[in-house]
Amino acid sequence: MKINRLIILLLLILISDLAANEPLIKKKKVPLSIALPLLKSIDVHAIVIGSGPTHMYAFIDPVCPRSRDFAEMVFENTKMQKLYTYHFFLYELKRFHTRALIAEIYSAKKPLKQMYKIMVNKEKTEGLKVIQKNINKTINEISKVAQELDIYKRPYLFVVKPKKEGK
């Protein structure tokens, strides 16, 4: 029963952009053959959870309700963490003004733990007042790739299944 609930939640998250405050945009996803090298180029900045053979690359905003729902689902479901390796990239939705908050997560000693506190536990924080150059560079590199991939909503997902033998 819990799996059905999780599948329904995932489907709701994926189709919820129709009800979002963002304008209705009809765009096609960039083909994985083009997207994967770009995703790999920023993978060093990913906040990773899970150990599954299928890799899921997710662009999320730390205060976006749908991003939070998705992150909570991933954090709380160990079965999903065994099926997938999640690569989270924090990417600001401009209306939320979360750059300082994103910087706080990336500058933490344990970014995954800080992301959990902010996104799942919904701990209030001001974000960083001064963003270090290396953190700014990280945020800018992720933003550049997101723009090249024409990412317009959060969460925005790419799924990379393992290659089968002989292919």
C-alpha positions in Angstrom: 0.0 0.0 0.0 2.9 2.4 0.8 4.4 1.8 -2.6 1.2 2.8 -4.3 1.1 6.0 -2.3 4.7 6.8 -3.3 3.9 6.1 -6.9 0.9 8.4 -6.8 3.0 11.1 -5.0 5.7 10.8 -7.7 3.1 11.1 -10.5 1.5 14.1 -8.8 4.9 15.8 -8.5 5.8 15.1 -12.1 2.5 16.5 -13.5 2.0 19.3 -10.9 3.7 21.9 -13.1 0.3 22.4 -14.8 -1.0 23.9 -11.5 2.2 25.7 -10.6 2.6 29.5 -10.6 4.9 29.2 -13.6 3.3 29.9 -16.9 2.2 26.9 -18.9 5.2 26.1 -21.1 5.2 23.4 -23.7 8.8 22.3 -24.2 10.5 19.1 -25.1 13.2 17.6 -22.9 16.7 17.7 -24.3 17.6 14.2 -25.5 19.6 12.2 -22.9 22.5 11.9 -25.4 23.0 15.6 -25.2 21.9 16.1 -21.5 24.1 13.3 -20.0 27.5 14.9 -20.8 26.2 18.2 -19.4 25.0 16.5 -16.2 28.3 14.7 -15.8 30.1 18.0 -16.1 28.5 19.2 -12.9 28.1 15.9 -11.1 30.9 16.9 -8.8 28.5 19.4 -7.3 25.6 16.9 -6.9 24.3 16.1 -3.4 24.0 12.3 -3.7 21.8 9.9 -1.9 21.1 6.2 -2.7 23.1 3.4 -4.2 20.9 2.0 -6.9 22.0 1.1 -10.5 19.6 3.6 -12.1 20.8 7.2 -11.7 18.3 10.0 -11.3 19.5 13.6 -11.8 17.1 16.1 -10.2 17.1 19.9 -10.3 15.4 21.2 -7.2 14.8 24.4 -5.3 15.0 24.1 -1.5 11.7 25.9 -0.8 9.7 24.8 -3.8 6.8 22.7 -2.4 7.0 20.0 -5.1 10.8 19.8 -4.7 10.4 19.4 -1.0 7.8 16.6 -1.4 10.1 14.8 -3.8 13.1 15.2 -1.5 11.1 13.9 1.5 9.9 10.9 -0.5 13.5 10.1 -1.4 14.9 10.6 2.1 12.2 8.5 3.7 12.1 5.6 1.3 15.1 3.3 1.7 13.7 1.0 -1.0 13.9 3.8 -3.5 17.4 4.6 -2.4 18.4 1.0 -3.2 16.8 1.2 -6.7 18.2 4.6 -7.6 21.2 6.8 -7.0 19.8 10.4 -6.8 22.0 13.3 -7.9 20.4 16.5 -6.5 21.4 19.9 -8.0 20.1 22.9 -6.2 18.8 25.4 -8.8 16.9 28.5 -7.8 13.3 29.3 -8.9 13.6 33.0 -9.2 10.3 33.7 -7.4 11.6 32.1 -4.2 14.9 34.0 -4.0 16.8 31.1 -2.6 20.4 31.7 -3.7 21.6 32.4 -0.2 19.8 29.3 1.1 21.3 27.2 -1.7 24.7 28.6 -0.8 24.2 27.6 2.8 23.5 24.1 1.8 26.5 23.8 -0.5 28.8 25.3 2.0 27.8 23.0 4.8 30.3 20.4 6.0 27.6 17.8 5.3 25.4 19.2 2.5 23.1 16.2 2.4 22.3 16.6 6.1 21.8 20.4 5.7 19.5 19.8 2.7 17.5 17.3 4.9 17.1 19.9 7.7 15.9 22.6 5.3 13.8 20.6 2.9 12.3 17.8 4.9 12.4 19.2 8.5 11.6 22.7 7.1 14.0 24.3 9.6 14.1 28.1 9.2 17.3 29.7 8.2 18.4 33.0 6.7 20.9 31.6 4.3 24.4 32.9 3.9 24.9 36.7 4.1 28.2 36.4 2.1 28.6 33.7 -0.5 32.2 32.4 -1.0 33.6 32.5 -4.5 33.8 28.7 -4.8 30.1 28.3 -3.8 29.1 31.1 -6.2 31.1 29.2 -8.9 29.2 26.0 -8.1 25.8 27.7 -8.2 26.7 29.4 -11.5 28.0 26.2 -13.1 24.7 24.4 -12.2 22.7 27.4 -13.5 24.6 27.4 -16.8 23.9 23.7 -17.4 20.2 24.1 -16.3 19.8 26.9 -18.8 21.5 24.9 -21.6 19.0 22.0 -20.8 16.1 24.5 -20.8 15.0 23.6 -17.3 12.0 25.5 -16.4 10.4 23.7 -13.4 11.3 22.0 -10.2 11.8 19.2 -9.7 13.1 18.5 -13.1 14.3 14.9 -13.6 16.6 12.9 -15.9 16.6 9.2 -15.5 19.6 7.2 -16.6 19.1 3.4 -16.6 22.1 1.1 -16.5 23.2 -0.3 -19.8 22.3 -3.9 -20.4 25.0 -6.4 -21.3 25.9 -6.5 -24.9 24.7 -2.9 -25.6 
